[in-house]
Amino acid sequence: METLGPADFEGARLRRPGTVVVCFEATWCGFCHRFVPTFVAKEGKLPATLALADISNEENPLWELFGIEVVPALIAFREGSAVWRIDSPLMVGLDDRALRTMEERLRAPSSG
């Protein structure tokens, strides 16, 4: 799975066409260690490209650029613009319910 860094974004826009769901995660995050493998397992099974953005370094500008306060966090981009997001509740992380919500949003007719 592709890993994205700050250079892959232009401001708050992702530099690529199509629908891309980015999982923002950090190596020091236990919730990420639990969630990321299930996110990665969805690759190729959904009508979108899935990617990871490692924001382990708290100086990474993507924290502020996207207002991320808790990881993991999912942000979907369509034609470069953020169209929806799923944020982790503090001290809970993301789970299978978040993956089902992601799948529903991607399969909805408006997801293009």
C-alpha positions as a Markdown table, in Angstrom:
| # | Residue | x | y | z |
|---|---|---|---|---|
| 1 | Met | 0.0 | 0.0 | 0.0 |
| 2 | Glu | 1.2 | 3.4 | -0.9 |
| 3 | Thr | 2.4 | 5.8 | 1.9 |
| 4 | Leu | 1.8 | 9.5 | 1.3 |
| 5 | Gly | 3.8 | 12.4 | 2.8 |
| 6 | Pro | 3.4 | 16.1 | 2.9 |
| 7 | Ala | 4.7 | 16.5 | -0.7 |
| 8 | Asp | 1.8 | 14.5 | -2.0 |
| 9 | Phe | -0.6 | 17.3 | -0.9 |
| 10 | Glu | -0.9 | 20.8 | -2.2 |
| 11 | Gly | -2.3 | 22.7 | 0.6 |
| 12 | Ala | -5.4 | 20.7 | 1.7 |
| 13 | Arg | -5.7 | 19.1 | -1.7 |
| 14 | Leu | -4.4 | 15.6 | -2.6 |
| 15 | Arg | -2.3 | 15.8 | -5.8 |
| 16 | Arg | -4.2 | 13.1 | -7.8 |
| 17 | Pro | -7.5 | 12.4 | -9.5 |
| 18 | Gly | -10.1 | 9.9 | -8.5 |
| 19 | Thr | -11.3 | 8.9 | -5.1 |
| 20 | Val | -8.6 | 8.2 | -2.5 |
| 21 | Val | -9.1 | 7.3 | 1.2 |
| 22 | Val | -6.1 | 8.2 | 3.3 |
| 23 | Cys | -5.6 | 6.6 | 6.7 |
| 24 | Phe | -3.5 | 9.0 | 8.8 |
| 25 | Glu | -1.6 | 7.0 | 11.3 |
| 26 | Ala | 1.4 | 7.0 | 13.6 |
| 27 | Thr | 3.9 | 4.3 | 14.5 |
| 28 | Trp | 3.6 | 5.0 | 18.2 |
| 29 | Cys | -0.2 | 4.7 | 18.2 |
| 30 | Gly | -1.6 | 1.4 | 19.6 |
| 31 | Phe | -5.0 | 2.1 | 18.1 |
| 32 | Cys | -3.3 | 2.4 | 14.7 |
| 33 | His | -1.5 | -0.9 | 15.1 |
| 34 | Arg | -4.9 | -2.5 | 15.6 |
| 35 | Phe | -6.8 | -0.6 | 12.9 |
| 36 | Val | -4.3 | -0.3 | 10.0 |
| 37 | Pro | -4.1 | -4.0 | 9.1 |
| 38 | Thr | -7.9 | -4.2 | 8.7 |
| 39 | Phe | -7.8 | -1.0 | 6.6 |
| 40 | Val | -5.0 | -2.4 | 4.4 |
| 41 | Ala | -7.0 | -5.6 | 3.9 |
| 42 | Lys | -9.6 | -3.5 | 2.1 |
| 43 | Glu | -7.2 | -2.5 | -0.6 |
| 44 | Gly | -8.5 | -3.5 | -4.1 |
| 45 | Lys | -12.0 | -4.4 | -2.7 |
| 46 | Leu | -13.5 | -0.9 | -2.8 |
| 47 | Pro | -14.2 | 1.7 | -5.5 |
| 48 | Ala | -11.4 | 3.9 | -4.3 |
| 49 | Thr | -7.6 | 3.9 | -3.9 |
| 50 | Leu | -6.5 | 3.4 | -0.3 |
| 51 | Ala | -3.3 | 5.0 | 1.1 |
| 52 | Leu | -1.5 | 5.5 | 4.4 |
| 53 | Ala | -0.1 | 8.8 | 5.7 |
| 54 | Asp | 2.5 | 8.2 | 8.4 |
| 55 | Ile | 2.3 | 11.3 | 10.7 |
| 56 | Ser | 4.4 | 9.8 | 13.5 |
| 57 | Asn | 6.5 | 13.0 | 13.7 |
| 58 | Glu | 4.4 | 15.5 | 15.6 |
| 59 | Glu | 6.1 | 18.2 | 13.5 |
| 60 | Asn | 4.5 | 16.8 | 10.3 |
| 61 | Pro | 2.4 | 19.6 | 8.8 |
| 62 | Leu | -0.4 | 17.2 | 7.9 |
| 63 | Trp | -1.5 | 17.3 | 11.6 |
| 64 | Glu | -2.4 | 21.0 | 11.4 |
| 65 | Leu | -3.3 | 21.1 | 7.7 |
| 66 | Phe | -6.2 | 18.6 | 8.2 |
| 67 | Gly | -7.0 | 19.4 | 11.9 |
| 68 | Ile | -6.1 | 15.9 | 13.0 |
| 69 | Glu | -6.2 | 15.6 | 16.8 |
| 70 | Val | -6.4 | 11.8 | 17.2 |
| 71 | Val | -5.1 | 9.0 | 15.0 |
| 72 | Pro | -6.0 | 6.9 | 13.2 |
| 73 | Ala | -8.2 | 9.2 | 11.1 |
| 74 | Leu | -9.6 | 8.6 | 7.6 |
| 75 | Ile | -10.1 | 11.3 | 5.1 |
| 76 | Ala | -11.6 | 10.7 | 1.6 |
| 77 | Phe | -10.5 | 12.8 | -1.3 |
| 78 | Arg | -12.4 | 13.1 | -4.6 |
| 79 | Glu | -10.5 | 14.7 | -7.4 |
| 80 | Gly | -8.1 | 16.1 | -4.9 |
| 81 | Ser | -10.6 | 17.7 | -2.4 |
| 82 | Ala | -11.6 | 16.3 | 1.0 |
| 83 | Val | -15.2 | 15.1 | 0.8 |
| 84 | Trp | -15.6 | 13.3 | 4.1 |
| 85 | Arg | -13.7 | 12.1 | 7.1 |
| 86 | Ile | -14.0 | 9.6 | 10.0 |
| 87 | Asp | -12.1 | 10.7 | 13.1 |
| 88 | Ser | -11.2 | 8.4 | 16.0 |
| 89 | Pro | -12.8 | 9.1 | 19.3 |
| 90 | Leu | -10.2 | 10.0 | 21.9 |
| 91 | Met | -8.9 | 6.9 | 23.7 |
| 92 | Val | -11.0 | 4.5 | 21.5 |
| 93 | Gly | -9.5 | 4.4 | 18.0 |
| 94 | Leu | -11.3 | 3.2 | 14.9 |
| 95 | Asp | -12.9 | -0.2 | 14.5 |
| 96 | Asp | -15.0 | -2.4 | 12.1 |
| 97 | Arg | -17.9 | 0.1 | 12.4 |
| 98 | Ala | -15.6 | 2.8 | 10.9 |
| 99 | Leu | -14.7 | 0.4 | 8.0 |
| 100 | Arg | -18.4 | -0.3 | 7.4 |
| 101 | Thr | -19.1 | 3.4 | 7.3 |
| 102 | Met | -16.2 | 3.9 | 4.9 |
| 103 | Glu | -17.5 | 1.2 | 2.6 |
| 104 | Glu | -21.1 | 2.6 | 2.7 |
| 105 | Arg | -19.9 | 6.1 | 1.8 |
| 106 | Leu | -17.7 | 4.8 | -1.0 |
| 107 | Arg | -20.5 | 2.7 | -2.5 |
| 108 | Ala | -23.1 | 5.4 | -2.3 |
| 109 | Pro | -24.1 | 6.8 | -5.7 |
| 110 | Ser | -22.8 | 10.3 | -4.9 |
| 111 | Ser | -19.3 | 8.8 | -4.3 |
| 112 | Gly | -18.6 | 8.8 | -8.0 |
